[in-house]
Structure formats: structure tokens, C-alpha cells
Amino acid sequence: MNKPALLLINLGTPDSPSYFDVFKYLREFLMDGRVIDIPSFFRFILVTLIICPIRSFASSKIYKELWDLSGGVSPLLKNTEELTKKLNSNQNKYNVHFAMRYQKPSIKKTLEAIKKTNPSELIVLPLFPHYASATTGSVFQELTKKISKEWVIPSVRFISQYYDHPSFINAWVVAANNFNHQDYDKVVFSYHGLPNSQVNKVYADNQCDGKNCEHEVNEENYYCYKSAVYETSKLIAEKISLPRDKYEVTFQSRLTNNWLEPFSDDVLKSYPEKGIKKVLVFSPAFTADCLETVIEIGDEYKELFINAGGQILDYVPSLNFSDAWVQAIIDIVDKK
């Protein structure tokens, strides 16, 4: 029997840090109705005529810094590519491929390559541990749109989230073991933020507040991004014997103040005056290092923390293509 195909999908990256490549990437990303969920006409005006022309200048400089720090390549692309290679060499049950939701390699082109192997099953693993409509939901929508046009459609298994899988948690514990949390005054779990309006849409009553998401996962909030990230933080903390008063969950990369709180930058700036001078930062929403981890946390947040009077801000690198992450993916797909 033909092997199943395992398709890893990450967010995406510009082809280069040039203004035009960054513009092209941002436009495709922000024109997604699951990312900016407003009517398409207004989204077109906002993205094409306002956000991209202005933001691409500043973003291209940041991407240039990222490329320089990563040997002239996109770390997201490099890490996802290396992860795919390692998975193919560490098991022979699946043919492993990867694609990006935005830009290259595209889902369409990768599906064309998978089609040639005539797989017995297509297993899709978005590299986003926590479900969000703007990430996992967008991948599912794009994937099904492309697959639905095919004459032959194999069995498809789509893995929506795995934030609490023991092997995923273990991969972060292995990464954490490179640091001694007792050397720090506080540990911060910083997750990519989401607009409150998008989090609210998970619920029948369109309201996340009052669902106890900071303390438990239940039937109602199982697909709530907020409850999922708090649960991930709790599970990692328990495994490394980190007391609850020693860590804090925060949210980064906001575009407006109507996003999930507390905001990572505000929290970090407030720490030194409270006597918190040494901080360790995890970002378990990202399975591969990228602009948000290398630059936003490792550079920008570190600078603002030091400028506020802090002494040390260390960042725990993403899982990237570590052995523990490779094994976690195998376990997740095999349902172990």
C-alpha cells in the first residue's frame, strides 16, 4: 500500500527582506478574511492602500535584521525545512512535506507534489499548537478549497490542535532544561495575541469573559485560544516544578489595545520597579523561531526591559527541529 503523506504547514515568510517582497507577503497575509475579519471591500482599502504601503518600509528593515542574524535566510523557512528533512530520516511510515499558508512553498504547489505519490491518506498538521481561526482555521479553509478541485481526494485527517499533548509539552520541557529557572525572578510565557473579537467568536454567546479560561479547560472553552495557552503554560510549569506565583502568561504582537491582555511589553516594562530584574521568556505558540521570537522578544523586549531597569532577559528558543519536537510530531500523528 502507498504511504500516507504528512503535510506540515507553517504561517509563511517573505521571499526576501526587500520592500516589494515584504509588501507581497503582508498583502496576502492581511487580505485573509480570517486574519482581518471585516467586509472584503473595506479590507482591500485598509490593507492595499493604507497598511501595506506604510508598514512594508519598517517591516523590511526588521526582516533585514532577522535575515542577517540568521545567516541570510528566513529562520522560519529554514527551521521548517530542516524539521521536514529530519522527520523523513527518522521514520519511514509517512512521506513528510511542508508548505506555507502564505507565500512559498505554497499549499497548492505542495499538494501537486503530494498528488504524484498517490498517498493512501493525507494527514495535515498545522504547526500551530493552539487553535485559532486566523491560523489553523485559515489553513483548513485554504487546504479544503484546493483539495475540493481535485478529481481524486484521498482520506484526509486534519489535526486542529495539540497544545496539551504530553510529547509536545515534553519537547518544551527539554528546551527549558537548558535554563535554570531558579536563576530568574520571573518566567514569562508570551503568546501571540489575538483580537478580543476573534476570541469571543468561539462561543455561542460571543463572549469569552466569565468562561474561567485562565484556570481550566472544559467542554465550552476547549477551542478557545485563551484557555489553551493558559493550559499549556500550566502543564509546562508543572513539569519543571515552577510555582504558579513564579510565572505569568502574557500576549505579544498586538495591533490595537482591543487584543488579549496582559500585553507582554507592558508587563516586562513594569517588572524592574517591582524588583523583578531577571526574566526568562518562553513563547510556546511558536514552534519555529521567527520575527516575533528572534526580534520582538530577543531584541525589542530585551531592550525595553533593560532600559526600564532590568538586568537579564533570556529567551528559550523555539522547538525548531529538535529531536524532542520530531518525536512529538510522530507521537501526535500516531495518536500515541
C-alpha positions in Angstrom: 0.0 0.0 0.0 1.2 3.5 -0.7 2.4 5.5 2.2 0.3 8.3 3.8 1.5 11.8 3.3 2.1 14.0 6.3 1.8 17.7 5.4 3.3 20.3 7.8 2.0 23.8 7.3 3.6 26.9 8.8 2.5 30.5 8.5 4.9 31.9 5.9 7.6 34.3 5.2 8.6 36.9 2.6 10.9 35.6 -0.1 13.4 38.3 0.9 13.6 41.3 3.2 13.1 43.7 0.2 10.3 46.2 0.3 8.4 44.5 -2.5 8.7 41.0 -1.2 7.6 42.1 2.3 4.7 44.1 0.7 3.6 41.0 -1.3 3.8 38.8 1.9 1.9 41.3 4.1 -0.8 41.8 1.5 -1.5 38.1 1.1 -1.5 37.6 4.8 -3.6 40.6 5.8 -6.1 40.1 2.9 -7.1 36.8 4.5 -10.7 37.3 5.9 -9.8 35.2 8.9 -6.9 37.5 9.8 -8.7 40.8 9.4 -12.4 39.8 9.7 -14.1 42.8 8.1 -16.0 43.1 4.8 -13.7 42.4 1.8 -14.1 45.8 0.2 -13.0 47.7 3.4 -10.3 45.1 4.0 -8.9 45.7 0.5 -8.8 49.5 1.1 -7.3 49.1 4.5 -4.6 46.6 3.5 -3.7 47.6 0.0 -3.9 51.3 0.3 -3.0 52.0 3.9 -1.3 49.2 5.9 1.0 47.6 3.3 2.4 50.7 1.7 3.3 52.2 5.1 4.2 49.1 7.1 6.3 47.5 4.5 9.1 50.1 4.8 9.5 49.5 8.6 8.9 45.7 8.3 11.5 45.3 5.5 14.2 46.8 7.8 13.2 44.4 10.6 13.2 41.4 8.2 16.7 42.5 7.0 17.9 42.4 10.6 16.3 39.0 11.0 17.9 37.6 7.8 21.3 39.0 8.9 21.0 37.3 12.3 20.1 34.0 10.6 22.8 33.7 8.0 21.0 35.5 5.2 17.9 33.2 5.2 14.4 33.2 6.8 14.7 31.2 10.1 11.1 30.2 9.8 11.7 28.7 6.4 15.0 27.1 7.3 13.7 25.6 10.5 10.6 24.2 8.9 12.6 22.7 6.0 15.1 21.1 8.5 12.2 19.7 10.5 10.7 18.1 7.4 14.1 16.5 6.5 14.6 15.2 10.0 11.2 13.7 10.1 11.7 11.9 6.8 15.0 10.5 8.0 13.7 9.5 11.5 10.7 7.4 10.4 9.5 5.6 7.2 5.8 5.4 7.9 4.9 8.8 6.2 6.2 10.8 3.4 6.6 14.2 5.0 6.2 17.5 3.1 5.8 21.1 4.2 4.1 24.2 2.9 3.4 27.8 4.0 0.0 29.3 4.3 1.3 32.5 2.7 4.0 32.7 0.0 6.3 29.8 -0.8 6.2 26.9 -0.8 2.5 27.3 -1.4 -0.1 24.8 -0.3 -1.2 24.4 -4.0 2.3 23.5 -5.2 3.0 21.2 -2.3 -0.4 19.4 -2.9 0.7 18.9 -6.5 3.9 17.2 -5.4 1.9 15.0 -2.9 -0.5 14.0 -5.6 2.3 12.4 -7.6 2.9 10.0 -4.7 -0.8 8.9 -4.7 -0.9 8.7 -0.9 -3.3 6.3 0.9 -4.1 9.2 3.3 -3.3 12.9 3.7 -2.6 13.9 7.3 -2.3 17.7 7.8 -0.5 19.1 10.8 -0.6 22.9 11.1 2.5 24.0 13.1 0.2 26.0 15.4 -0.3 24.1 18.7 -3.3 26.2 19.7 -6.4 26.5 17.5 -7.2 30.0 16.2 -9.4 30.9 13.3 -6.7 33.2 11.9 -4.1 30.4 11.8 -5.4 26.8 11.9 -8.8 27.8 10.6 -7.3 29.7 7.7 -5.1 26.7 6.8 -8.1 24.4 6.8 -10.1 26.7 4.6 -7.3 27.1 2.1 -6.5 23.4 2.0 -10.1 22.3 1.5 -10.5 24.9 -1.2 -7.6 23.4 -3.1 -8.4 19.7 -2.4 -12.0 20.1 -3.4 -11.0 20.9 -7.0 -9.2 17.5 -7.4 -10.8 14.5 -9.1 -9.3 12.1 -6.6 -9.5 13.0 -3.0 -7.7 10.7 -0.5 -8.8 10.2 3.1 -7.9 13.4 4.9 -7.0 13.8 8.6 -6.7 17.3 9.9 -5.1 17.9 13.3 -6.7 21.1 14.8 -4.6 21.5 17.9 -2.3 19.6 20.2 -1.3 22.1 22.9 -1.8 19.6 25.7 -0.3 16.6 24.1 2.3 15.0 26.6 5.0 14.8 23.9 4.5 18.5 22.9 4.8 19.5 26.5 7.8 17.3 26.9 9.5 19.0 23.9 9.2 22.3 25.7 10.4 20.8 29.0 13.5 19.5 27.2 14.1 23.1 25.8 13.5 24.5 29.3 16.1 22.2 30.8 18.8 24.3 29.1 18.0 27.0 31.7 17.7 27.0 35.4 14.5 28.9 36.3 15.7 29.4 39.8 18.2 31.9 38.4 15.3 34.2 37.4 12.9 36.3 39.3 10.1 35.6 36.9 9.3 33.3 34.0 7.0 34.8 31.3 5.0 32.7 28.8 4.5 35.1 26.0 2.0 34.1 23.3 1.0 35.8 20.0 -2.1 37.9 20.8 -5.5 37.9 19.1 -8.2 40.5 18.9 -10.8 40.0 21.6 -13.5 40.0 19.0 -12.0 36.8 17.4 -11.6 35.0 20.7 -15.2 35.9 21.5 -16.5 34.3 18.3 -15.5 30.8 19.7 -18.6 31.0 22.0 -22.3 30.7 21.3 -22.9 33.8 23.3 -20.0 35.6 21.6 -18.3 36.3 24.9 -15.1 34.9 26.4 -15.3 36.7 29.7 -16.6 34.7 32.5 -15.6 31.3 31.0 -12.8 30.7 33.5 -10.3 30.4 30.7 -7.3 31.3 32.9 -8.0 28.4 35.2 -9.4 25.4 33.3 -10.2 23.8 30.0 -13.7 22.5 29.7 -16.2 21.4 27.0 -17.2 25.0 26.3 -13.8 26.6 26.0 -11.8 23.7 24.5 -11.2 25.6 21.3 -10.7 28.9 23.0 -7.2 30.2 22.3 -7.0 31.9 25.7 -7.9 28.8 27.7 -5.4 26.7 25.5 -2.4 28.9 26.2 -3.0 29.1 29.9 -3.3 25.3 29.9 0.0 24.9 28.0 1.7 27.2 30.5 0.4 25.3 33.4 1.5 22.0 32.0 5.0 23.1 31.3 5.3 24.8 34.6 4.2 21.7 36.4 6.7 19.6 34.6 9.6 21.9 35.5 8.3 22.4 39.1 7.6 26.1 38.6 5.3 27.6 41.2 2.3 29.5 40.0 3.5 32.7 41.5 6.8 32.4 39.7 5.3 32.7 36.2 2.9 34.9 34.2 1.0 34.5 30.9 1.2 37.4 28.5 0.4 38.3 24.9 2.6 40.0 22.3 2.4 41.5 18.8 -0.8 43.4 19.3 -2.1 45.8 16.7 -4.6 47.6 18.9 -5.4 47.7 22.6 -8.5 45.6 22.0 -6.4 42.4 22.0 -5.9 39.7 24.6 -4.2 41.1 27.8 -1.9 41.5 29.6 0.4 42.8 27.0 4.0 41.3 27.1 5.8 44.6 26.6 3.8 46.5 29.3 4.3 43.6 31.8 8.1 43.5 31.1 8.4 47.3 31.5 6.6 47.1 34.8 8.8 44.4 36.3 12.0 46.3 37.3 10.2 48.7 39.6 8.8 45.7 41.4 12.2 44.3 42.0 11.9 41.7 39.1 15.3 42.2 37.4 16.0 38.7 35.8 13.4 37.2 33.4 13.2 34.1 31.3 10.7 34.1 28.4 9.1 31.2 26.7 6.8 31.5 23.6 5.1 28.2 23.1 2.7 29.4 20.4 5.7 29.4 18.0 7.2 26.0 17.1 9.8 27.7 14.9 11.8 30.8 15.6 10.7 33.8 13.5 10.5 37.5 13.6 8.2 37.5 16.7 10.7 35.5 18.7 14.2 36.5 17.4 13.5 40.2 17.0 10.4 41.1 19.0 11.3 39.1 22.2 15.1 38.6 21.8 15.8 42.2 20.7 13.0 44.7 21.2 11.6 43.3 24.5 15.0 42.7 25.9 16.0 46.3 25.2 12.8 47.8 26.8 13.3 45.6 29.8 16.9 46.6 30.3 16.0 50.3 29.7 13.4 50.0 32.4 16.0 48.9 34.9 16.1 45.1 34.3 19.3 43.2 34.3 18.8 39.9 32.3 16.1 38.8 29.8 16.8 35.4 28.3 14.7 33.7 25.7 14.1 29.9 25.4 14.5 29.1 21.7 11.6 27.6 19.9 11.4 23.8 19.2 12.6 24.3 15.6 13.8 20.8 14.6 14.9 19.5 18.0 14.9 15.7 18.5 12.1 16.0 21.1 9.9 18.0 18.7 10.5 15.5 15.9 9.4 12.7 18.3 6.4 14.8 19.5 5.2 15.2 15.9 5.5 11.4 15.3 3.5 10.8 18.6 0.9 13.3 17.7 0.3 11.9 14.3 0.4 8.3 15.5 -2.1 9.3 18.3 0.2 8.0 21.0 
